[in-house]
Amino acid sequence: MNWLLLGQIFLINLLYITLNTIRVILTMRGYRKVAPLIAVIEVTIYTVGLSMVMQYLSNPIYLVAYALGFGVGIYTGMMIEDRLALGYSVVHIITNTVDHSLADNLRSIGYGVTIESGYGRDGERLILTVIAPRSTEARLYKEIDELNPTAFYYSSEEKYIRGGFLTKKINQQKIEEAPLPEEILSNQEEFMSKEDYQEEMSETD
């Protein structure tokens, strides 16, 4: 058994599958100019690796090395793509009040926030929509948890974006200076519900 050849087979298939995984993810996310270039390199590596394995089919250990390179390559490709954090995420946040303090604080940090009115089982809600680069998505979740621990939120990947406000880089200084949840609650102005507003308007008429 040739250990050098065994290692080459493993590494070649590892590289091939890593590129294959990244190419598929880039294609799904709309990076159509980069994906074909990766495909050219990918198929070249694949041809070399397959030709090496076909010469040693009589020895199963070479086939095992090829298969291991396949599995490790998929994992490596996903890890690399996760590190690159390409693309954007749309985060939908549903608050249990109609207070705008969460939206105001996210805007002060640098995120664009769109507010919609909603109605749940227990009353009125605010629905906040935030578009953020995937590289800052984890940071956004942390800010939401600190500013409004009871908020419900979920995210989805966005393939195509045009127009609107989008901050590609969050200002670290603004994040560090963001008020704590206790400060927000202590400085929070009392807000009026829709029923109270309608009642007050009817009394003034």
N, C-alpha and C positions, 0 to 999 in steps of 0.2 A: 504493500500500500504506500502510495506517494503522498506524504503529509503536505508537501508544498502544493501539489495539485489539488488536494482536498481543500486546503485553505483558499486557493484561488477560486474554486467553484463556489464556495460559500460566499466569499466577498463579492464576486461578480453578480450572483443572484441577489445578494443583499442590496447592492447598488442599483440593480435593475428595478427591483420591486419598490425601493424607496422612491426612485424617480417616477415610477408608474403611479404610485399612490399620490404623490404631489401633483402630477399632471392631471389626474382625474379630478382632484379637489379644485385645482385652478380652473379647469374646464367648466365645472359646475358653478363656479363663482364668476365666470365671465372674463377670465384672463385669456382671451383667445389668441393673443399675439405671442405670449410666452409659452403656452402649452405645446404648440407644434414644434418649437425648438427643442423642448425637453423630450418630445416624442422621438425626434431624430436620434438623439443620444441614447435614449432608452432602447430602441429597437436594435441599435448596433451592439450594445452590451448584451442584450438578450440573445442575439445570434451567436456571439462568441461563447457565452456560457452554455447555451444548449448544445452547440457542437462539441464542447468539451465533455459534457455528460454523455452524449450519445456514443462516444468512443469507449466508455467504461460502463455500459449497462450491465455487464456480467458481474460487476461488483456493487452490491446494494449500498455500501457505505458512501459511495459518491452520490447516489441518488438521495440518500438521507441528508448529506451536506447541502445539496441543491434545495431540498425541501425546507431545511432549517433556515437557509438564506432567504427563502420566500417569506416565511413567517416573521422573522426578525425584520425584514425589509418593510413589511406593512406597518409594524409598530414604529419603526424609525421614521418612516414617512409621515405618520400621523403626529409624532412628537415634533418633527421639524415644522410642519404646518401650524401646529399649535403655538410654537415659539414665534413664528412669523406673524401670526394673528392677522392674516389678510382679510380685507373686507370690512363690512359694517354690520352692526346689530341694531335692531329696533327693540327697545325695551318699553313695555307697557306697564305702567304703575297705577294701581287702584288704591286710593286712600280711603279711610273710613270716616273722613270729615270733608268739609268743603273749604278748609283752610288752605291758603296758597303758600304757606311758609316753605314747604318742601320744594315746590316749583321755583320759588324765588331764590332759595339757597343753591339749587342745582344750576340756575342761570348765573348766579354770582361766581360759581366755580368755573363756568365756561361751557356748560351744556346748553343746547337748544331744547326747549321744552314747549310742547303744544298741549293745551288744557281743553278737555271736553267735560261736559256734565253727564253724570250717569245716575242711575237709581237702583239700589240694591234692596235686599230683603228688609234691611233695617233703616233705610232712608237714603238720603242723597249722598253721592260719592263724586269724587273728582277722578278723571282718567287722564293720566299724564303719558304722553308719548315722547320718547327720547331716542334720537338716532346718535349712536356713538361708534367710533372705531373699535374693532374687537380688541385692540391693544389696550384700551382703557375701560373695557367692559367690567372687569373684576373690580376696578377702582370705583366705578359707578355703583355697583352693588354694595360696596362697603359704605359709600356715602348715604345710600338709601337706608341701610340698616341703622346707621348712626342717627340720621335725621328723623326717620319715621319707622321705628321697629315694627309697627303693626301693619305696614303697607304690604299689599299683595302685588307681586310683579312677576312677569315672565318675559322671555325674549325670543326673537326669531331672527334668522339671517336675512339680510336685504341684498338682493343681487343687483338692482339698478336704482340709482338715486340721481335726481336732477332738481336743481334749484333748492331754495330754502336755506336755513342757517345750519351750518355744520362746523364744529370745532374739531380740528384734527389733532391738536395738541392741548392737553389740559395744563393750565398754569399751576405748577406745584405750589407756588406761594399762596395762591388763592385757596387751594385745598387745605393747606396748613392753617390758614386764617379763618376757615369756615367755622361758624359758631357751633358749639356743642348742643346736643338735644335739650339739655337743661336750660341753656341760655335762650334757645328758641321758644321753649314753653313759657319761660318767665317773661319774655318780651313780646309774646304773642298777643296781638290785639284781639279783642272780642269781636266775633263776626256775627252777622245776622242771617238767620235762615230765611228761606223763601216765604214760609208761612208768616213769620214775624214781619217781614218787609211788606207783604200784602196787607196784613192787619193794620200796620202803621199808616200805610197809604190810604186805606179806607177810612181811617179815623180823621185824617187831615182833609179829606174831600168834603 
